[in-house]
Amino acid sequence: MSTKTILLAHGIFRFDKLSEIFREDFGIDVGPHYFDGIADGLRAHGFDVHEPDVSFAGPLSERAVDLRDQLERILATGVPSVHIIAHSMGGLDARMVIADHPELATRVSCLTTIGTPHHGTTSADRALQLGGRLLIASLLPIIDLRGFSDLTTSACQVFNDRIRDREVTNRVRYRTVAAVEDLQRTTPLLQPTWIQLHHDEGDSDGIVSRSSQAWVPMLVSKDGKSKEIEQLSFPMPADHLNEVGLWDPGELIGGVTRSTLEQRVRDFYLHLAVTG
């Protein structure tokens, strides 16, 4: 039986934040939504869907606190359990909450991550090596971008090592979804990182390599206990933005129209919800 309460956890750099401000303050719909049409699609099938808002691009520790607080509020309403479906960095946020708060982990039935950099991304490595750390520090009075430092391969290795034993022993079901896209069909905004990732890591969705999204087939604790990680593939070629229902003209190369992509993505999220 599927868990009827779904929490959709967004990634770093929530692109619809400005759109949300315009909708709330002026009643004007000016752009795409994160998880575009997905939440409403799930609600139409009887799911209770929540879309928490966490720190825009802040550090993982702060984003996890934001997510924890909102998860606590949902659970306080009396729902027995929650299935978290997380995109990109949202998957790391959710993993931290589950690992660091065992009292909440008992009421998370499943964590499904989509396009999450479980092993980090060499794109973050390169960006920080090329002056990114100085840029992040200089912009801190204006905007907090420290979350990008938590997406490096070294930071994610430390993170994985720290919480592995707790992830093995809790009762949460973990599933990963990996997506890949070819260069021609990747939205132009992501093509430079696609090229870099192809050179350094292989197939990717333009932001995260397939191998990082897939995490590991089996978690093994220090004392030899193990836990399977269910590794799934996105049902169609998709870049990092396609994964949350956003269409780009490059999809026409594969004959995929906007309505076709949106429906396929909504159907897939419904499948994840039903099977979670």
N, C-alpha and C positions, 0 to 999 in steps of 0.2 A: 504494500500500500504506500502510495507517495505521501510525502509530507506536504500539507496544504498551505503552509506559510513559507513564502519565498522571500529571501532578502537578496536584492541585486546590488552587488558591491562594485562601484566604478573604479577605474584606474587613475593613474596620475594625470594631471592636466585635464580636468573635466571640461571638455570643450564647450558644453552647453551652459556654463555658468552665467555668461553674459545674457544668453537667451532667457534663462530663468529669471534674471533680474528684470528684464523687459516685460516678461509675462506677469510677474507678481506686482510690479510697480505701475505698469502702464497698460496691462492687458493686451500687449502686442506680441504675436508669435513671430519671431524674427529668424529662427534657425532650427536646425535639427536637434533632437533630444538624444541624450545618452540612452542606450538601450532603446533605440527608436522604435516605437510601436510594440516593443516586446512586453513591457509591463501590462499594457492594456490587453494584449493578446492572451496573456496568462490569466488575467482577471476574468476575461470572457469565458474561460474554461473552469471557473470556480476557485482559482487560487487567490489567496490573500497575499498581495505583493507589496513589499516595502522597498523604497529607493533611498537609502540614507545618503547624506552628503558629508564627506570627510574633507580634511584639509586639502586644498587645491593641489599643491605639489610639495607639501611639507614632509618632514622625515617620517619614516615608517612608524616610529614610536608614537608620534602624535596622531597619525592617521589611525593607528590601531586603537588608541584611546577614544577617538571620535566614534569609530565603528562599535567598540565595546559598549559605549554609553547608549547608542541607539539600539543595539541588540538587547541590552538590558530592558529598555523601555518596551520593546516588542514582547519580550518574554513575560514582563510584568502584567500584561493584559490577560495572561492565563493560557496562552497557546502552548501546547505540550512540547513542540519541537519546531525547529527552523531548518530549512535547507538553504544554504548560502550558495548562490551562483555568482561568481566573481570574475571580472574581466581585468586582465593586465595586473597592475600593482595591487588591485583590490584583492587578488588571491593571496598576496603576501600579507596584506592587512589582516585578512581573515585567519590565515595560519597563525599569526602572532596572537590574535585574540584567543583562539582555541587553545593554543599551547600554554599561554600565560594565565588563563582563567579556567581551570578545570571545572569549576562550578557551572560555567556557561557551556563548556564542551559537552557536558552530559545532556544538553538540550539542543545540540546541533546534530541533526541526523546525518547530514551529508554536506561536504564542501566540494563543489564542482568549479574548477578554475578553467578559464578560457584565455589563451594567449598570455598566460602569466609567466614572467621570467624567473622561474624557480631557481635557476642557476645564474641569474643575472644576465646581462647582455654586454657584449664587447663594444656596442655602440656607446654605452655609458662610460666604459673604460676609456675609450678614445676621446670622448668629449671632455672628460675631466682632465685627461693628460694634456689636452690642447688648450688649456686655460679656463676650463669650465669651473674649476673650484674658485678661482679668483672672481669670475663673473657671478657665481652664486653668492659669494660673500659680499660683493659690491651691491648686489640687488636686494640683499636681505632687508634693508629698511623699507623697501617698496613691496617686495613680494618674496615669499619663502619658497625657494626651489631646492631646499636641501634634500628632498626626497630622491632626487636623481643620484645622489651619492649612495643611497641604499640599493640601487639597481646595478651596481658594479658586480663583476663576477666574484671579487674577493669578499665584498660585503655579504653577498648571498651565501657564500660558502660558510662564513662565520655564523650567519643566521641559521642555516640548515643544521650545522653541527650543534648549535646551542639547543634547538628544540626537538631534535630527532627522537630522542628517547620518549618524550611526552607524546609525540605524534604516534609512535608505535603502540603505546599502551592505552591510549584513549579509545573510545568506541566510535569515533567519527569515521564515516566512510569517505574516503578521498578519491576524487576522479579528476583527471586532467583532460583537457581538450586542446589539441594542437592543430593549427591551421597553417597552410602555406599558399603562396601565390607566386606566379611568375612575374618577371620584371615588367613586361608590357602591360599587364593588367593591374599592377599595383598603382595606387593613386600617386600622382607625381610628387606630392609632399613627402612620401615615404621612399621614393626611389633611391635617393642617395644612401640612406641607411640600408636599404635592401642590398645594394651593390657591396657595401662594406661588410655586411653580415654574410653575404654569399662567399666572399673571399675568406673571412675569418672563421665562420661557423657552418656554412652550408645553407640548406633550405630555411626559409623564414617567412613570416607574415609582413616583413618590412620593418618590424620593430624588435621582434623576439625570434630567435631561432627555434626550429622545430624541437631540437633536443632540449632546450631550456624549458619550453612549454610543456614537454612531456614529463619532466621531472625524473623520476626513477620508477622502474616496474615494482621494486620492492624496497621498503624501508627496513633497515636492520639496526637494532639498538646495540649499545655497548655490551650488553649481556647476552646477545645472540637472539633476542626475540625479533620477530619479523611481521610485516604487515604489507599486504598487496596494495599497490596504487593502480587503480583502473585507468588505463590510458586509452583515450578515445581520439578520433580524428574528426575535424569539422567536416560536415557532409558535402562541401563544395570548396573549390579554390577560393581563398579569402585572405585579404590583407587585414591589418590590425583594426581598421575602421569598419570593414565589412563585417567583422565578428560581432559588432553591436548594431547591425542593421543599416549601416550607412552605405549608400550606393555611390559609385563614381563611374565616369564614362568609360574607363578602361574595361569595365565588365562587358561592354558591348562586343569586345573582341571575342569573347566566349559566347556571345549571343544571349547574355543575361541582362534583361531589362530591369529597371528599378523595381517594378512591382514583383517581378519574379524573385529577385534577391531578397526583398523585404519579406515575402511570404515564406521562402525557404528558411530564412533565419528565424522567423517567428515559429515555424513548425519545429525547428530543431530545439529551440529553447523549451517549447512545450514538451517535446520528447524528453529532454533532460529533467523537466519538472515532474513528469509522470513517472519516470523511472528512478527518481531520486527519493 
